[in-house]
Amino acid sequence: MAKFIIDGKKIEAENGATVLDAARENGIEIPTLCTHDEVGSAGACRLCVVEVKQGNRAKIVASCLYPAEDGIAVDTKSERVMAVRRLVLQLLLARCPGSGLIQDLAEQMGVKPEPRFTADTDKGKCILCRLCVRTCEQVVGVSAIGFSFRGADKTVGTPFHENSQVCIGCGACAYICPTGHIEMETTKTGDSRTIWGRTFKMATCKVCGRYFAPEDQLKYISRTAGVPLENLAVCISCR
Ligand code: SF4
């Protein structure tokens, strides 16, 4: 057990816990956009910065990666912390001016677009949190998407932004995306879904007859889990 302090409150945390884990356990809110229970933390968005003091030293760290250690004192809202968070939001706002989530966070923190950051960096609503990439790799097990280019030009997508032959159209990447950057469209009848530029035929539930999952996704589950395809032909509601 590590014993330490967050915002003046004495905290005990399990060995291996991060400062963010410990804060959440104790009802202390720290904003983050790139942490999710299913895929863990990546230190990508930097919104979760906190100030850690040990003896005479103080440093700004990403709380999602920093271990909860004995004897440290953590400040989640110091002036330094808030200044870094505002700067992070300025950069996110410059990159994703059309994201409602970023706009809301910026408004809550009194951050307005600044001309020095409003270069030609608009990349839709992608904040480079990597949640979609990690979900596809760690949860779905497919690794159909990744990042291309560097710096301000960095974008997420399929290799060479061409139709991926390994993508199964499950939509997990779109569901987990915090800003709604990933577009997934389903036809009115529900018979097909388009994501990452590829259209997937949907399978019907053999009980209720509704379209419920891409055929490619069911084939993938059948292949990897060793379950006969016919056993997967029933939607969750009818199981
Ligand atoms: S839709 Fe494709 S890219 Fe997105 S999580 Fe599923 S397999 Fe990966």
Residues whose N, C-alpha, C, O or C-beta is under 5 A from the ligand:
A	BS01	SF4	C136 V140 V142 A144 I145 V166 C167 I168 G169 C170 G171 A172 C173
